[in-house]
Amino acid sequence: MNTNYKIRVLFFALALIFSTYILHAQEDKWQGKAVDFSHGRLEVHPDKRFLCHADGTPFFYLGDTAWELFHRLDETEIDTYLENRREKGFNVIQAVILAELDGLNTPNKNGDRPLLGNDPRKPNEAYFAWVDKVIRKAAGKGMYIGLLPTWGDKVDVQWGTGPVIFDTDNAYTYGQYLGERYKDFPNIIWINGGDRSGGGRNKDIWDAMAKGIRSADNNHLMTFHPIGAETSGSWFHDYDWLDFNSCQTGHAYYTYDIFEKLIAGDYNRQPTKPAINLEPCYEDHPVRGQPEGVDLWFDESNVRHALYWSLFSGAFGHTYGCHPVWQFMAPGYTPVGGVRNNWYDVLDLPGAWDLIHARRLFESYDFFSRQPDNTIILTPQTESKDYAIATKGDGYALIYLPHGNSVEVSLEKISGTKKIKLIWFNPRTGKKTGIGAKAAKGSFVATPPSSGKNNDWILIMERY
């Protein structure tokens, strides 16, 4: 082997080691369990804007969408997936018992179907024992399961596989069975619905299922997962079983309009209930509704826009999704919705890592005082694709700039201080860079360190 070749090989090896080091240095993994269950069960906070544990500890809902979890993965794959999500700080995994992708008639990896004769009154014990096992695995990592009793096609088939199997009577019976079975599990959040309308004939069935669960289980919170561009508040806001509102901004929108309509809309409903986005645009998902010949896919920048537009509009947490992951796409399965990758190849996409920075940011400030406040931003916001948005709490304010554009901000919105400390927060890395302190009067023109696509920034303003 000649000397020049040896040098080139050595250089390549060193470059690979260095790049790997840089990559992993940016991946600041979550240490320990995602949630400490010793703080007690989840409750709605007294101010009705947030969730908390029984002892008053804040709960930042950081969810991942894994609809086909019980249906398509074996035990080894379950362990791989859950550990990957734990190290990214996810603390809720959203999964469906009666799964979307022919979940009634195609057995799970153990060869079991969920119902005998597709009768909701006849659950298959082997299948539900598997569901129990997966839920307990999640609990061992400090993770809740956002548990959907069924996908919506079993109530209203529309574009799904079905078949429709529910009426009000058997929906109540099935809900009662689930409530009795899971009432003592420490890590359940009930998610009624399943990408469907809560109106018309559907309304009575979803209501019956929720009441069936509630007849046996008053230990866990419950919400409703609606069809795209809709919210649970449209149908069930005043229902006792709906503890918090959930919306789906969906897979056709990438401007602020839909977040203003759904998140801000739910935030302002009366009586007050917490609000969250349970299904925003998914990473590695085609953008729906594009003109023929236009090929757009949601990426990590879209993930972060949805994340911060939701949170700064008043959401108490957020849910991530990745198109190949929710369906656990793998060789042998029919691709759904234009999926282009296998699930195990995209677990570490940039957007999946970026959410941990939001969790750490919000948990580092006074949690329950946070509220939307766009009066902090003095520059008129007229462009929905680049909508700057602000939130504030006791002693701090945060301003999100989706593309790093300069804005003028008021320095007079944080009470009880003569000076304001200014900091840049990088939502892609979680790193902070100090700007300095300013007198708490007048305004400040904030110009981020970089701008353009994938160059979003958060300006932090702190009481000095």
N, C-alpha and C positions, 0 to 999 in steps of 0.2 A: 504494500500500500504506500503510495508516494506521500511526501510531507504535506503538499498542498491539499490533498484530499483529506488527510487527517485533520488539518486545521479547519477545513470547511465543516467536517462532521462535528468537531468539537464546538465550533461556533454555533452550529444549528442546535446542538444539545443544550448549550448554555442559554441560547435564546429561548428555547422551549421551556427550560426550567424557570427562567426569569418571567416569561409571559404567564406561566402557570401560577407562579408566586403572586404576581400582580392580580390575576383573576381571583384567586382565593383570598387575597388580602381584602378585596372588596366585598367578599361574601361573609359578612359578620353574622354568623349563625346564632340562632336563638339557643340559649343555654338552659337546659332542664326542661321540665314540663311546660307545655304551652299555657296552662292555667293551673293555679293551685286551688283544688276543689275544697280545701279546708276553710276557705272564706265563706262557704255556704252556697245554697242554691241561688240561681239567678232570679232577680226581681226587677220590676220597673222602678226606677229611682223616684223618690217623692216628687221631684219637679216634672216628671212625666216626659222628659226629653231623652233620657239615657237608661241603660241597663246597669245594674250593679249586683254584687253578691249580697247575701243576707247580712253580712257584717258591715256593709257600706262601701266595700272596695269597688272601684270602678271596673267595668268590663268593656273593653274595646273589642267589638265583634270583628274578627278578621277571618272571613270565610273563604273556602275554596269550593268550586262546583265539581262534584264527582257523582253525577246522577246515576251512573251505571255501576257504582262501587260494589254493591252486593251481587250484581248479576254477572259481571264479566271478568272479575279477578279471582285468582286462586289465593291461598293463604300467603305464599311467599310474595306475590305481587302486592297484596294488601299491606304487608309489612314494609315493603320498599316504598310504596306510595305514602303511607302515613308518616314514616320517618322523614321522607323528603319534605313533606309539608310542615312537620313539627319544627325542623331546623330553619324554616323560613318564617316562623312566628305565627303560622295559621293556627287558630284555636277553634274553628268550627268547620266541619266537613259536611257539605250538603249532599245527601244521598236519598234514593227513592227505593222503597220496599218493592212495590209493583212497578218495575222499571219501564222506561219508555220504549226501548228497542225490542219489541216482542217479548216483554218481560213476563207475560203469562204463559206462553207456550214454548219458548226456548229456555231450556234449563240453565241454571247457573253452572259454574265450573265443577260443582260437586254432583251434577246430574239431577238437581232438585228443582221443581217448579213450586211457586209460592202457595197456590191454592189447589185443592182437590176439585177437579171438574170445573175449574174457574169460578167457583162459588165463594164469594167473600165470607160466607158463614162457615167455610171449611178450610181453615188454614192448614198448610202442610208443616207439621212440627219440625221436620228435618231442615226445611228452608229457614224457618224462623229461628231455629237453634243457631244456624249460620249467621243470621243477622245479629243475634245476641252476641256471638263471639266477636264479630267485627266491631260492634259498639264497645265492647269491653276492651278490645285492643286500643281503640281510640282513647278510652278513659285512662288507660295505662300511660298514655303520652300527654295527658292533660288536655284532651281535645273533646269538644262537644260534637255530637252528630245532629245537624239540622235535618230532622227525619221527616220525609214526605211519605205519608201512607200509600199514595199511589200517584202515578203520572196522570195527567188530565185526560188522556185518550181513553181511559177506562170509564170516564164520566161523559165525555163529549169527544168523539173520535176525531172529527175534523181531518187534519193531515196525518194523524198517527196511525198506528197499527191496530189499536184496540185489542179485543172487542170491548164494547161498552158492557159492563157487568153490574154497574151500581144503580140502585134506586134509593129512595130515602130510608126504607126499612133496613136493607142489608148494609147501607153505608153506616147507619147508627150502630148496628151489631158489630161490624168490622172495627169501627172506631173504639167501641167499648172493649173489644178484645185487645186492641193495641194499648189502650190506656191501662188496662189491668196488667198486661205483660210488662210494660216499661215504666210504670209509675215510680218504681224504686231505683231505677238507674240514675246515677248522678249526673249524666252528661247528655241529656236529651233537650233539644229545642224543637218543638213541633212546627212543621211547615205544612199547613193544609194547602190544597190546590195543587197545581202542577202545570204551569204555562197555559192556563185556560181562563176564560171569562168567569166571573163570579155572578153573572146575571142570568136572567131567564130561568130555564129548567135547572141549570147548574146550581143556582143559588141554594135551593132547598137541599140538594144532595150534599154540597160542601158544608152547609150548616148542620145537617144531620150527622155527618162524619165528625165534625168538630165537637158537637154536643155528646156524641158517643165517647170520644176520648175523654172529655171533661167529666163525664159521669163516673169515671174511675180514677182519673189522674188530675189532681190540682197542684201537683208539685212542679210542673214545667210550664214555661212560657209557650205561647202559640202565635203564629202569624199565618199569612196566606200569600202564596206565590202566584202572581197574576200573569196574564198574557202580556206580550210585548207592548211597550208604550202605555201601560196601564198601572194602576196601583190598587192594592187591597182596599184602600180608603173609598174607592168608588162604590163599593158594595157593602163592606162589612165594618166600616169605621165605628159604628155605634154598637156593634155586637160585643157582648161580654167576653167571649172567648178570644177575641182579637186583642192581644196584649200590645202589639206594636204593628205599625203599617210597613208594608214592603212593596216596592215597585220594581219594574223591569224596564230600564231605559233601552235595553235590547241591542240589536246587531245591525241597525240601519242608521244610527245617529252618531255623530262625532262633533256636535256643536253644543253650546250650553243650553239652548232652548229647551231640550227635553228634560234636563236636570232642573231647570227653573219650574217647568210645568209639574213634574212629579215629586221631586224631593222637597222643593220649596212649597209646593202645593200641600203635601202631607204635613210639613212642618207647621203650616198655618191653619190646619184644620182644628175645629173645636168639637168636642173637648180635646185637649192636648194628648197626643200619644207619640211615643218615639217613632222615628222613621229611618228606613234603610233601603239601599239599592241592592236587591238580592240577585239581579242578573244584568250587569252592564255589558258593554261590548267585550267579547272574548279575545284574548291574544291568539294570533294565528288563525283568525276567522275571517272569511271574506266579508267585505262591507256590502250589505244587501241594498238592493234598489238602485244600483249604479246603471248608467246608460250602457247599451250593448257595446262590447269591445273594451270597456273600462275594467281593469283588474286591480282592485284595491283590497288590501288586507289590514286588519287592525294589528298594531304593533305595540311595543312597550310605552310609547308616548301616549297613545290612545288610552291605554290602561291607566296611566297616571292622571291624565285629564279627567277620566271618569271618577277615579278615586278622590281627587281633591275637589272637583266640582261638587261631588256628592257630600263629602264631609263638610266643606265650607258652606254648603247650603243648609246644613243642619242635621245631616245623618249622624247616628251614634256609632256607626261602624261601616264596614264595606265588605263586598264579596268580589273575589277574583274568579275569572274563568279562562280556561284554555280549550280551544275547540277539539283537539285530539284527546285531551285528558278527560273531559266530561263523559265522552262516549268510550273511553279506553280503547281507542282504535289500535288494531294490531292485525297482522296477516291473518286472513281467513274471514274477517268481518267486512261487510259492505259499508263503504264510506258514507257518512251522513253529512249533508250540507257542504259538500266540496272540501272535506278534510284532506290535507295533503301530507300529514306526518303521522307516525305512530306515537302513542302516548308516552312511552318510556324514553323517547328521543327529545321530548320538549318539556320535561319536568323542570329544567333549569333555565328556561327562557328569561331574558332580563326583567320583563314585567313581573314575573313570579317572585323575583328577589326584591323588587322595589317596594312592595307593600310593607315590608318589615320596618322600613324607615318611617312610614306614616304612623305605624303603631307606636314605635318608640318616641316619636315626636309628640304625639298627643298624650301619651302616658307620662311625659316629663313635665307637663304643665297642669295647672288646676283644671281638673277634668269636667266637673259639673257646672262650671260657670260659662263654658263656651257657648257662643251664639253667633249667628250670621250678623255681619255689620258692614255693608258695602259703602257706608258713608265715610269710612276711612279712606277710600280711594277717591281722589279729587278729579282724576282724569276721566272724562266721560267714556263709558264702555258701550260701544256701538257695534262691535264686531263679535258675533256669537262664536266664531271659530277660535277667537283669541281673547275670551272673556276673562279679565282679571277679577278675582273674587276674594273677599276678606272675611275673617272670623276673629272674634276676640273673646277673652276670658279675664278673670281676675289677674291683673298685672301683666298682661301680654296681648299682642295681636299678631295675626299671621295673614300675609297677603300672597296669594298664589298667582304667578305669572306664567301662563301655559307655554309661551314661546320666548320668554325672556325680554319682552318689550319694556321700555322705561315707563314708569307711572309716577304721578305726583300723589303723595300720601299725606294725610293730616298727622301731625305730631301731638294732637290735643285730645286723643280718644282714650288714653290710658290715665285713669284718675290716680291721685295720691302720689305724684312724683313731679320733680322739677326737671328731670332729665330722662331721656329715652335711649336705651341701648339698642343699636341696630346690628343685625346679623344676617348674613346670607346662609340659607339652608339649601343644599343640593339634594333634590328628591331622588336622584339616580344613585347616590352614594351614601346619603345620610350624613355627610360631612357639613360642618359649620365653619363659616369664615367671618370673622368680626369686621364690622365697618367702622364702629366708633360710637360715641355718645353725642346726642344732640339735645338742646334745650327743648322742653316739652311745650313748644309753642310754634305756631306757624306750620310750615309744611316742608317736605323733603322730596326731591326728585330721585327716585330709586332707579338706578341703572344696573341691571344684573351683570355678572362677569362674562356671560355669553348670551347669544340669542339665536333664534331660528328653530327649525324642527329638532325635536329631541333635546332642547335646551330650556326646559322649564325650571323655574326657581321659586323659592318661597322667601319672602322678606319677613324676618322675625323682629318684632318690636317688643322690648321688655322694659318693665319698670326698673329704673336704675337706682 
